[in-house]
Amino acid sequence: ARRIGDRYYRINSEGKVIGVGTYPNQSRYIRVELTDAVKTQGIPVTDAPFGFKSVNQAIPTTGNLFMPSASFVTKQEETTDVYEPGVFYGFSFDFETTDNVNYLTPVPSTAAGVGANVDFNLSNMVGHVSASDVLTGNSVDHTKMVSMGDETHVLQRRFMVPFQGGQDGKHPAQVALVGKNLGSTNSFGLDFTDSTSNGTVAYKKAINALSNADEFDINLLTMPGIVNDAASAVITHAINKVEQRGDCFLIFDVAK
């Protein structure tokens, strides 16, 4: 979390943007979410990631139908018998000589077994035969099994991990209806059926933030495509917040 960041923001009912998390994010795209066991130090602080579980197949597991197993990098080399510290153990992202790209595609929500895949454990790796020619800083043998002890150089403990099952918040199979086809259940892919629907919640949060005149200096609010006969709760909420501000106008579509 310290290296990657765990910060995110939420908006309360008063439109206040509240930062949550301890460490600033180093990327605009990812952050770390810590489990309660880590936050409360239920897991020893000396523990460190040392592998990953078997990857799931990208096709439903039926009988003995298995994909070729994922390929791992088990040697830190690019040229035979030449140690290269820039090569990491773990999942291979070499898509020219392996089939691993198939494991980074969407996986089935059910029956996505591991097939012929196995867990990756860094402690099963062995230091390169020529590692001692490059690594310095201590006098130990760098060709032994990789471990967390001083006998293993930090450059030998790095490994790559594949991510599966994630999404950007929008269901990849969701069709976004527009124009004459939009309605309360689907307007640009969002649902405005009731107060708990994803579209209603998202727009209300955004409107709540804009209602804070101390944070946002605006004089006009418009929501293209959000029509009153399909998302009346959102339009009503926007009207109320604009009136409370008293310093801006709202333009909205009455009907499609």
C-alpha positions in Angstrom: 0.0 0.0 0.0 2.9 2.4 0.7 4.4 1.8 -2.7 1.2 1.8 -4.8 -1.3 3.8 -2.6 -4.7 3.1 -1.1 -6.4 6.5 -1.4 -9.9 6.9 -2.8 -12.7 9.5 -2.5 -16.3 9.4 -1.6 -19.1 12.0 -1.5 -21.4 12.3 1.4 -25.0 13.5 1.4 -23.8 17.1 2.0 -21.6 17.1 -1.1 -18.4 16.9 0.8 -15.6 15.1 -1.0 -13.9 12.9 1.7 -10.5 11.2 1.2 -10.2 7.7 2.5 -7.0 5.8 2.9 -3.5 6.5 4.3 -1.1 6.4 1.4 -1.2 8.6 -1.8 -1.8 6.8 -5.1 1.2 6.6 -7.5 -1.1 5.8 -10.4 -4.3 7.2 -11.8 -5.5 3.7 -12.6 -4.9 1.4 -9.7 -4.9 1.4 -5.9 -4.5 -1.2 -3.2 -7.4 -2.2 -0.9 -6.1 -3.6 2.3 -8.0 -6.4 4.2 -9.0 -5.8 7.8 -6.4 -8.4 8.9 -3.6 -6.3 7.4 -5.0 -3.0 8.8 -5.3 -4.4 12.3 -1.9 -6.2 12.0 -3.6 -9.6 12.3 -1.1 -10.7 9.6 2.5 -10.2 10.7 4.1 -7.1 9.2 7.1 -9.3 8.3 5.1 -11.3 5.9 5.6 -10.6 2.2 3.9 -11.8 -1.1 5.8 -14.9 -2.3 3.6 -16.3 -5.1 0.0 -16.5 -6.4 -2.8 -19.0 -6.7 -3.5 -20.9 -9.9 -5.1 -18.8 -12.7 -8.6 -19.7 -13.9 -9.4 -20.9 -17.4 -11.0 -18.5 -19.8 -13.5 -21.1 -20.8 -16.0 -23.1 -18.6 -14.6 -26.2 -17.2 -16.4 -29.1 -18.8 -15.3 -32.7 -18.2 -11.6 -32.9 -19.1 -11.6 -29.9 -21.5 -8.5 -28.0 -20.4 -6.6 -25.0 -21.9 -2.8 -25.3 -22.2 -1.5 -24.4 -18.7 -0.1 -21.0 -18.1 3.6 -20.6 -18.6 5.9 -19.3 -15.9 9.3 -17.6 -16.0 11.5 -19.9 -14.0 14.9 -18.5 -15.0 16.2 -15.0 -14.8 17.8 -14.9 -18.2 17.1 -13.7 -21.8 20.1 -15.4 -23.3 20.9 -19.0 -22.3 23.1 -19.2 -19.2 23.4 -15.4 -18.9 21.9 -13.9 -15.7 19.6 -10.9 -16.3 18.2 -9.2 -13.1 15.6 -7.3 -15.2 13.8 -10.6 -15.9 11.3 -11.5 -13.2 10.0 -14.9 -12.1 6.3 -15.7 -12.3 3.6 -15.3 -15.0 5.1 -14.9 -18.4 4.0 -11.9 -20.4 5.8 -13.1 -23.5 2.8 -13.6 -25.8 4.8 -14.6 -28.8 6.1 -17.9 -27.5 3.3 -18.7 -24.9 -0.5 -18.9 -24.9 -0.7 -16.7 -21.7 -2.6 -13.9 -23.4 -5.7 -16.1 -23.2 -5.5 -16.0 -19.4 -5.9 -12.2 -19.5 -9.2 -12.3 -21.3 -12.6 -12.3 -19.5 -13.2 -15.4 -17.5 -16.6 -17.1 -17.0 -18.6 -16.1 -13.9 -19.3 -19.8 -13.2 -17.5 -23.1 -13.8 -14.2 -21.3 -14.4 -11.9 -23.9 -12.9 -8.1 -23.8 -12.8 -7.8 -26.7 -15.3 -4.2 -27.9 -15.5 -2.8 -24.8 -13.9 -0.8 -24.8 -10.6 0.1 -22.3 -7.9 3.2 -20.2 -8.4 5.5 -20.2 -5.3 8.7 -18.2 -5.4 10.3 -20.6 -3.0 10.4 -23.2 -5.7 12.7 -21.1 -7.8 16.5 -21.5 -7.9 19.0 -18.7 -8.3 20.7 -18.4 -11.7 24.0 -20.2 -12.1 25.7 -16.9 -13.0 23.9 -14.7 -10.5 26.9 -14.4 -8.2 28.8 -12.8 -11.1 26.4 -9.8 -11.1 24.9 -9.5 -7.6 27.1 -7.9 -4.9 26.6 -6.7 -1.4 27.2 -10.0 0.4 29.3 -13.1 0.1 26.5 -15.7 0.0 25.8 -18.1 -2.8 23.1 -16.6 -5.1 22.4 -19.9 -6.9 20.4 -21.5 -4.0 16.7 -21.7 -3.6 15.0 -18.3 -3.4 13.9 -17.4 0.1 13.2 -14.4 2.3 16.5 -14.7 4.1 19.7 -12.8 3.6 21.0 -15.6 1.4 18.7 -14.4 -1.4 19.4 -11.0 -3.0 16.3 -8.7 -3.2 16.6 -8.7 -7.1 15.9 -12.4 -7.0 12.6 -12.0 -5.1 10.7 -10.1 -7.7 7.9 -11.8 -9.6 5.1 -10.9 -12.0 1.4 -11.6 -11.2 -1.5 -11.9 -13.7 -4.9 -10.2 -12.8 -8.2 -11.9 -13.6 -11.8 -11.1 -13.0 -11.5 -7.3 -12.7 -13.7 -4.7 -14.5 -13.9 -1.0 -14.9 -17.3 -0.8 -13.1 -19.4 -1.4 -16.2 -20.6 -4.9 -17.2 -18.9 -5.7 -20.5 -22.1 -7.3 -21.8 -24.3 -4.3 -20.9 -25.8 -2.7 -24.0 -26.0 1.1 -23.8 -29.4 2.3 -25.2 -29.6 5.8 -26.6 -32.0 8.1 -28.5 -35.5 6.8 -28.8 -34.6 3.5 -27.3 -33.5 4.7 -23.9 -35.8 4.2 -20.8 -35.7 4.1 -17.0 -34.0 0.7 -17.0 -31.3 1.6 -19.6 -30.2 5.1 -20.4 -26.7 5.1 -21.8 -26.2 1.8 -20.0 -27.3 3.0 -16.6 -30.4 2.0 -14.7 -32.6 4.7 -13.2 -35.5 2.4 -12.1 -35.4 3.4 -8.4 -33.4 5.2 -5.8 -30.9 2.3 -5.4 -30.3 1.8 -9.1 -26.7 2.3 -10.3 -27.5 5.3 -12.5 -29.6 7.1 -9.8 -26.9 6.6 -7.2 -24.1 7.7 -9.5 -25.8 10.9 -10.7 -27.0 11.8 -7.2 -23.5 11.6 -5.9 -22.2 13.8 -8.6 -25.0 16.3 -8.1 -24.3 16.3 -4.3 -20.7 17.2 -5.0 -21.6 20.1 -7.3 -24.1 21.4 -4.7 -21.1 22.4 -2.6 -20.6 26.0 -3.6 -17.4 26.3 -1.6 -15.8 23.6 -3.7 -17.3 24.1 -7.2 -17.9 27.5 -8.9 -20.5 26.9 -11.5 -23.4 28.8 -13.0 -25.0 26.2 -15.2 -25.8 22.5 -14.8 -26.9 20.2 -17.6 -27.2 16.5 -18.0 -27.4 15.6 -21.7 -29.5 12.5 -22.4 -30.9 12.3 -18.9 -34.6 12.8 -19.5 -37.3 13.5 -17.0 -39.7 10.7 -18.1 -36.9 8.1 -17.6 -34.9 9.5 -14.7 -37.3 11.8 -12.8 -35.7 11.2 -9.4 -32.4 12.5 -10.7 -33.9 15.5 -12.3 -35.9 16.3 -9.2 -32.7 16.0 -7.1 -30.8 18.3 -9.5 -33.6 20.9 -9.3 -33.5 20.9 -5.5 -29.7 21.2 -5.3 -29.6 24.0 -7.9 -32.3 25.9 -5.9 -30.3 25.4 -2.7 -27.2 26.9 -4.3 -29.2 29.8 -5.7 -26.4 30.8 -8.1 -26.8 28.6 -11.1 -29.3 27.3 -13.7 -30.4 23.8 -14.6 -31.1 22.7 -18.2 -32.7 19.3 -18.6 -34.7 17.3 -21.2 -38.4 16.8 -20.3 -38.9 13.9 -22.7 -36.9 11.9 -25.3 
